[in-house]
Amino acid sequence: MYLMDTYARFDVGFERGEGATLFDEDGNDYVDFASGIGVNALGYAHKKIVRAITKQAKNLLHTSNIYHIKPQERLAKEISKQIGYKTYTFFCNSGAEANECAIKLARKYGATHFKEKKFEIISLGNSFHGRTLATLQATGQDKFHPEIFAPYMEGFKFYSTIEDVIKNINDNTVAVMIELVQGEGGIKALDKDEVKRLAKELKKRELLLITDEVQCGVYRTGEFITSKLYDIKPDVITFAKGLGGGVGIGACVSKKSIFTPGDHGSTFGGNFLATSVGLATLKELKALKKDGEMDKISAEFNEHLDEVVKKNGKIFEQKQGLGMMLGLELKDGIDLAKIISLALKNRVLVLRSGVKTLRFLPPLNISKKEMKEGFARLQKALDEYQA
C-alpha cells in the first residue's frame, strides 16, 4: 500500500453505481443508504449530472479565480435565490474549508466592526466542524483534540447547551457556530425555540450566528437550508457534501460582504467543473422539491425507519433527525460496529454517528424499489445480530 494510514476501510471496493445502488468489483450490488456520507444527493450516474460534467469537460475544467468564472457567478446567484435573501459566496473544496472561511470571516468582522477587537468563537458540545487545526478546535468533542496535534489555535470555546452558550458570551465573543442537526454527534436536531433565542441574543449584540450546514444543508433535511425550518436567518452558512452531486465543492455564504481582495482565496475553489455541476445539482434538487417528490420519498423512508424501530425494540431506542438526515439510537450494550458490518455483509450501506447511533443519509431521489430492498437487507442483518 502506498496510501497514508488514515482510514479504517471496509474490505470492499466499488466500480460503478446506478441510482442508489453500487456495484463492487465482482458485480455484487449494494443498496446505498449512505450516499458517500451525504455527498451523492442524486445517487449515481444521474443523467443531468453526467451531462453537466461531460459538457463542461469538453470546454474548460479550470482557469483560476484571477479571471471571471461565469458558472461560479451563476451558482452564487442561485444559492442566494434559494436561500431567499441577498448573500455573498466564497467557493472552496470541502466543508472544513468552508468552516475555515467562516472563522476568518468572523475574525475580520470582530477586528473591524467593534472598537475593541473580538475574536472568540463559541460552539456546542458534541459538534463537529472539520479536521483542520482550527475546525478541530471549533469541534466540541474532546476526542478530536488529542495531544499529538497540540498546540491548537486559541479563540475557541464550547459548551454543552445553548443556554450555557448564551450565558458565556463575553466581551471577546464574535460569533457562535452551530450544526442545526449534529452529524457526527448522534444525528441530534437542536431545539427550535432555543436556537431562535440564541439568534435573537446574537442579533441584539451585533454578533454573528454561523450555521454549519455542511451535512444538513442542500435539502438533506427537507429544505435547501435547515435554517428555514428553524425560522432564523444566519449571518453565515457553510455548505459542502451534497452541493456538488459527487464533485468536491464547499461554500461559505454570508449576509455581509466582509472580505476584500487578498483576505482569502483558493486555487481550485469554485472552478468551472465544480460550479457547473453544482448548478445542475441545485436545479434538479429544487425541481424534486417543488413537485413534491422529495417530500414523498422522505416520508416513505421515515416510515420504513419507524417500522425498523418497532420491529427491533431490543436493539433501538428511537429514531431521530430531520428529513433524510436520520439516525436510530441504539440501546445500551448494543454493538454498533457489528450491526454496520452485518449490514455490509448483507449488501446495504449504513453509517455510524457518535458511539450509539446508526446513521442514514440516502440519496434524496432513492427509488421505492431500492428503499424496499435496502430495508429488507437491513432487517436480515438485524435478525442475524439477534440470532
C-alpha positions as CSV (number, residue, x, y, z in Angstrom):
1,M,0.0,0.0,0.0
2,Y,1.2,3.5,-0.9
3,L,-1.6,5.4,1.0
4,M,-1.3,7.1,4.3
5,D,-2.9,5.0,7.1
6,T,-5.8,7.4,7.8
7,Y,-8.8,5.3,7.3
8,A,-10.1,2.0,8.8
9,R,-11.6,0.8,5.5
10,F,-14.1,-1.9,4.9
11,D,-12.9,-4.8,2.7
12,V,-14.9,-3.8,-0.4
13,G,-14.3,-1.6,-3.4
14,F,-16.8,-0.3,-5.9
15,E,-16.6,0.0,-9.7
16,R,-19.8,1.7,-10.7
17,G,-23.2,2.9,-9.5
18,E,-26.7,3.5,-10.7
19,G,-29.4,5.3,-8.8
20,A,-29.0,4.4,-5.1
21,T,-27.1,1.1,-5.9
22,L,-23.4,0.5,-6.0
23,F,-21.7,-2.5,-7.7
24,D,-18.4,-4.0,-6.4
25,E,-15.5,-5.4,-8.3
26,D,-17.3,-8.8,-8.6
27,G,-20.5,-7.3,-9.8
28,N,-22.4,-7.6,-6.5
29,D,-25.0,-4.9,-5.8
30,Y,-25.2,-2.8,-2.6
31,V,-28.2,-0.6,-1.7
32,D,-26.6,2.7,-0.5
33,F,-28.2,4.3,2.5
34,A,-25.1,6.5,3.0
35,S,-24.6,8.3,-0.4
36,G,-20.9,8.8,0.2
37,I,-21.6,10.4,3.6
38,G,-24.3,12.6,2.2
39,V,-22.4,13.7,-0.9
40,N,-24.3,11.9,-3.7
41,A,-27.6,13.6,-3.2
42,L,-28.9,12.5,-6.6
43,G,-27.4,9.0,-6.4
44,Y,-25.1,7.6,-9.0
45,A,-24.8,8.2,-12.8
46,H,-27.7,10.7,-12.8
47,K,-28.2,11.8,-16.4
48,K,-28.1,15.5,-15.7
49,I,-25.0,15.3,-13.6
50,V,-23.2,13.2,-16.2
51,R,-24.3,15.7,-18.9
52,A,-23.1,18.7,-16.9
53,I,-19.7,17.0,-16.3
54,T,-19.3,15.9,-19.9
55,K,-20.3,19.3,-21.4
56,Q,-18.0,21.3,-19.1
57,A,-15.1,18.9,-19.6
58,K,-15.2,19.5,-23.3
59,N,-14.7,23.2,-22.8
60,L,-12.9,24.1,-19.6
61,L,-12.2,22.4,-16.2
62,H,-10.1,25.1,-14.5
63,T,-8.6,28.6,-15.1
64,S,-8.3,30.2,-11.6
65,N,-10.0,32.8,-9.6
66,I,-7.9,35.6,-11.0
67,Y,-10.3,35.5,-14.0
68,H,-14.1,35.6,-14.2
69,I,-15.8,32.2,-14.0
70,K,-19.4,32.5,-15.2
71,P,-20.8,29.3,-13.8
72,Q,-19.4,30.3,-10.4
73,E,-21.3,33.6,-10.6
74,R,-24.5,31.8,-11.6
75,L,-24.2,29.3,-8.8
76,A,-23.7,32.0,-6.2
77,K,-26.8,33.8,-7.6
78,E,-28.8,30.5,-7.4
79,I,-27.7,29.9,-3.8
80,S,-28.8,33.4,-2.8
81,K,-32.1,32.8,-4.7
82,Q,-32.8,29.5,-2.9
83,I,-31.8,30.9,0.5
84,G,-34.3,33.7,0.0
85,Y,-32.2,36.8,0.8
86,K,-29.1,38.5,-0.6
87,T,-25.9,36.7,0.1
88,Y,-22.3,36.7,-0.9
89,T,-20.5,33.3,-1.5
90,F,-16.9,32.1,-1.4
91,F,-16.4,28.8,-3.1
92,C,-13.8,26.2,-1.8
93,N,-13.4,22.5,-1.9
94,S,-14.8,21.0,1.3
95,G,-16.8,21.5,4.4
96,A,-13.7,22.1,6.5
97,E,-12.5,24.8,4.1
98,A,-15.9,26.4,4.2
99,N,-15.8,26.5,8.0
100,E,-12.2,27.8,7.9
101,C,-13.5,30.6,5.7
102,A,-16.4,31.3,8.2
103,I,-13.8,31.5,11.0
104,K,-11.7,34.0,9.1
105,L,-14.7,36.0,8.2
106,A,-15.8,36.2,11.8
107,R,-12.3,37.2,12.9
108,K,-12.2,40.1,10.4
109,Y,-15.7,41.2,11.4
110,G,-14.6,41.2,15.0
111,A,-11.5,43.2,14.2
112,T,-13.3,45.9,12.1
113,H,-16.8,46.2,13.4
114,F,-16.1,47.0,17.1
115,K,-14.0,49.5,19.0
116,E,-12.3,46.6,20.9
117,K,-11.3,43.6,18.8
118,K,-13.5,40.5,19.3
119,F,-12.2,37.1,18.2
120,E,-13.6,34.2,20.2
121,I,-16.0,31.7,18.6
122,I,-18.3,29.5,20.7
123,S,-19.6,26.1,19.6
124,L,-21.7,23.4,21.1
125,G,-20.5,20.2,22.8
126,N,-21.0,17.1,20.6
127,S,-20.4,19.2,17.5
128,F,-18.1,18.5,14.5
129,H,-16.8,21.2,12.2
130,G,-13.8,19.7,10.4
131,R,-10.3,18.2,10.6
132,T,-8.1,21.2,10.1
133,L,-6.4,22.5,13.2
134,A,-8.8,25.5,13.5
135,T,-12.0,23.5,12.8
136,L,-10.9,20.7,15.1
137,Q,-10.6,23.2,17.9
138,A,-14.1,24.6,17.0
139,T,-15.4,21.0,17.3
140,G,-17.0,20.5,20.7
141,Q,-15.7,16.9,21.4
142,D,-12.6,16.3,23.4
143,K,-11.7,13.1,21.5
144,F,-11.0,15.4,18.5
145,H,-8.3,17.3,20.5
146,P,-5.6,14.7,21.1
147,E,-2.3,15.9,22.5
148,I,-0.4,14.7,19.4
149,F,-1.8,17.6,17.4
150,A,-1.3,20.3,20.0
151,P,-0.9,23.2,20.4
152,Y,-4.2,24.2,19.0
153,M,-5.3,27.6,17.8
154,E,-6.7,29.8,20.6
155,G,-10.0,31.6,20.5
156,F,-12.5,28.7,20.7
157,K,-14.8,27.6,23.5
158,F,-17.6,25.1,23.6
159,Y,-20.5,24.4,26.0
160,S,-23.0,21.6,26.4
161,T,-26.2,23.6,25.9
162,I,-27.4,26.7,24.1
163,E,-28.4,28.1,27.5
164,D,-24.7,27.8,28.6
165,V,-23.6,29.3,25.3
166,I,-25.7,32.4,25.9
167,K,-24.6,32.7,29.5
168,N,-20.9,32.6,28.5
169,I,-20.9,35.2,25.7
170,N,-18.4,37.8,26.8
171,D,-16.6,40.9,25.5
172,N,-14.3,38.7,23.4
173,T,-17.0,36.7,21.7
174,V,-17.6,37.5,18.0
175,A,-19.6,34.5,16.8
176,V,-21.4,31.3,17.7
177,M,-21.1,28.3,15.3
178,I,-23.7,25.5,15.4
179,E,-24.9,22.5,13.5
180,L,-28.7,22.6,13.5
181,V,-28.6,18.8,13.2
182,Q,-25.4,17.3,14.7
183,G,-23.9,15.0,12.0
184,E,-21.2,13.3,14.0
185,G,-22.8,13.8,17.4
186,G,-25.7,11.3,17.1
187,I,-28.0,12.9,14.5
188,K,-29.5,15.2,17.1
189,A,-31.6,18.1,15.9
190,L,-31.3,21.2,18.1
191,D,-34.4,22.6,19.8
192,K,-36.1,25.2,17.7
193,D,-37.0,27.7,20.4
194,E,-33.5,27.6,21.9
195,V,-32.0,28.3,18.5
196,K,-34.3,31.2,17.9
197,R,-33.4,32.6,21.4
198,L,-29.7,32.3,20.6
199,A,-30.2,34.1,17.2
200,K,-32.2,36.9,18.9
201,E,-29.4,37.3,21.5
202,L,-26.6,37.4,19.0
203,K,-28.5,39.9,16.8
204,K,-29.0,42.2,19.8
205,R,-25.3,42.2,20.5
206,E,-24.4,42.5,16.7
207,L,-22.5,39.2,16.9
208,L,-22.5,36.6,14.2
209,L,-24.5,33.4,14.0
210,I,-22.8,30.8,11.8
211,T,-24.8,27.7,10.9
212,D,-22.6,24.7,9.7
213,E,-24.9,23.1,7.2
214,V,-22.2,21.1,5.5
215,Q,-24.2,17.9,6.2
216,C,-27.7,19.1,6.9
217,G,-27.9,21.7,4.1
218,V,-28.8,21.3,0.4
219,Y,-32.2,19.7,1.0
220,R,-30.9,17.0,3.3
221,T,-33.4,17.9,6.0
222,G,-36.2,18.8,3.5
223,E,-35.4,22.5,2.8
224,F,-32.4,24.0,0.9
225,I,-31.2,25.5,4.2
226,T,-32.1,23.8,7.5
227,S,-32.2,27.3,9.0
228,K,-35.5,27.8,7.2
229,L,-37.0,25.0,9.4
230,Y,-35.8,27.0,12.4
231,D,-37.2,30.4,11.3
232,I,-33.8,32.0,11.5
233,K,-31.6,34.0,9.1
234,P,-27.9,33.2,10.0
235,D,-25.2,35.7,9.2
236,V,-23.0,32.9,7.7
237,I,-24.0,29.5,6.4
238,T,-21.5,26.8,5.3
239,F,-22.2,24.1,2.7
240,A,-20.4,21.2,1.0
241,K,-21.3,17.5,0.6
242,G,-24.5,17.4,-1.4
243,L,-23.8,20.7,-3.2
244,G,-21.7,19.2,-6.0
245,G,-23.7,16.0,-6.6
246,G,-20.5,14.0,-6.1
247,V,-17.9,16.6,-7.3
248,G,-15.9,18.2,-4.5
249,I,-17.1,21.7,-3.6
250,G,-17.6,23.8,-0.5
251,A,-19.2,27.2,0.0
252,C,-19.2,29.9,2.7
253,V,-22.2,32.1,2.3
254,S,-22.5,35.4,4.2
255,K,-25.2,38.1,4.5
256,K,-22.4,40.7,4.7
257,S,-19.6,41.3,2.2
258,I,-16.8,41.4,4.7
259,F,-13.7,40.3,2.8
260,T,-11.7,42.4,0.4
261,P,-9.2,41.2,-2.2
262,G,-6.3,39.4,-0.6
263,D,-8.1,38.4,2.6
264,H,-8.8,34.9,1.4
265,G,-8.6,32.6,-1.6
266,S,-8.4,29.2,-3.2
267,T,-6.7,27.8,-6.2
268,F,-9.2,25.2,-7.1
269,G,-12.3,26.5,-5.3
270,G,-15.3,27.3,-7.5
271,N,-13.7,26.2,-10.7
272,F,-15.7,25.6,-13.9
273,L,-16.3,21.9,-13.3
274,A,-17.4,22.1,-9.7
275,T,-19.7,25.1,-10.1
276,S,-21.2,23.8,-13.3
277,V,-22.1,20.5,-11.7
278,G,-23.2,22.4,-8.5
279,L,-25.6,24.4,-10.6
280,A,-27.1,21.3,-12.3
281,T,-27.4,19.6,-8.9
282,L,-29.2,22.5,-7.3
283,K,-31.7,22.9,-10.1
284,E,-32.5,19.2,-10.1
285,L,-33.0,19.1,-6.3
286,K,-35.1,22.3,-6.5
287,A,-37.4,20.6,-9.1
288,L,-37.6,17.4,-7.0
289,K,-38.7,19.5,-4.0
290,K,-41.1,21.7,-6.0
291,D,-43.1,18.8,-7.5
292,G,-43.5,17.1,-4.1
293,E,-41.5,14.0,-4.9
294,M,-38.7,14.8,-2.4
295,D,-41.2,15.0,0.5
296,K,-42.9,11.8,-0.6
297,I,-39.6,9.9,-0.7
298,S,-38.6,11.3,2.7
299,A,-42.0,10.4,4.3
300,E,-41.7,6.8,3.0
301,F,-38.1,6.4,4.2
302,N,-39.1,7.7,7.6
303,E,-42.0,5.2,7.7
304,H,-39.6,2.4,7.0
305,L,-37.3,3.5,9.8
306,D,-40.3,3.7,12.2
307,E,-41.1,0.1,11.3
308,V,-37.4,-0.9,12.0
309,V,-37.6,0.6,15.5
310,K,-41.0,-1.0,16.1
311,K,-39.8,-4.4,14.9
312,N,-36.4,-4.3,16.7
313,G,-37.3,-2.9,20.1
314,K,-34.5,-4.8,21.7
315,I,-31.9,-3.0,19.6
316,F,-33.1,0.5,19.1
317,E,-34.2,3.2,21.5
318,Q,-35.7,5.7,19.0
319,K,-35.5,7.4,15.6
320,Q,-34.0,11.0,15.4
321,G,-33.0,13.6,12.9
322,L,-34.9,15.6,10.2
323,G,-35.9,14.8,6.6
324,M,-33.4,12.4,5.1
325,M,-30.7,13.0,7.8
326,L,-31.7,10.3,10.2
327,G,-30.4,8.1,13.0
328,L,-31.5,5.2,15.0
329,E,-30.2,5.4,18.6
330,L,-29.1,2.1,20.0
331,K,-29.9,0.7,23.4
332,D,-27.0,0.4,25.8
333,G,-24.9,-2.6,25.2
334,I,-25.7,-3.0,21.5
335,D,-22.6,-3.4,19.3
336,L,-22.9,-0.6,16.6
337,A,-19.8,-1.7,14.7
338,K,-21.1,-5.3,14.4
339,I,-24.5,-4.1,13.1
340,I,-22.8,-2.0,10.4
341,S,-20.6,-4.9,9.5
342,L,-23.5,-7.3,9.2
343,A,-25.4,-4.7,7.1
344,L,-22.4,-4.6,4.7
345,K,-22.3,-8.4,4.6
346,N,-26.0,-8.3,3.5
347,R,-25.1,-5.6,1.0
348,V,-26.7,-2.5,2.4
349,L,-24.5,0.5,3.3
350,V,-25.2,2.4,6.5
351,L,-23.1,4.7,8.7
352,R,-22.3,5.4,12.3
353,S,-22.7,8.7,14.2
354,G,-21.2,9.1,17.6
355,V,-21.0,6.0,19.8
356,K,-24.5,4.6,19.6
357,T,-26.4,5.9,16.5
358,L,-26.9,4.1,13.2
359,R,-26.9,6.9,10.6
360,F,-28.9,7.1,7.3
361,L,-28.1,9.6,4.5
362,P,-29.7,8.0,1.4
363,P,-29.8,9.7,-2.0
364,L,-32.7,12.2,-1.9
365,N,-34.2,10.6,-5.1
366,I,-33.9,6.9,-3.9
367,S,-36.5,4.7,-5.6
368,K,-39.2,2.8,-3.8
369,K,-37.7,-0.5,-5.1
370,E,-34.2,0.3,-3.8
371,M,-35.7,1.5,-0.5
372,K,-37.7,-1.7,0.0
373,E,-34.8,-3.9,-0.9
374,G,-32.4,-1.9,1.3
375,F,-34.6,-2.3,4.4
376,A,-35.2,-6.0,3.7
377,R,-31.4,-6.4,3.7
378,L,-31.0,-4.3,6.8
379,Q,-33.7,-6.4,8.6
380,K,-31.8,-9.6,7.6
381,A,-28.6,-8.1,9.2
382,L,-30.6,-7.2,12.4
383,D,-32.0,-10.7,12.5
384,E,-28.5,-12.2,12.3
385,Y,-27.4,-9.9,15.1
386,Q,-30.2,-11.1,17.4
387,A,-29.8,-14.8,16.5
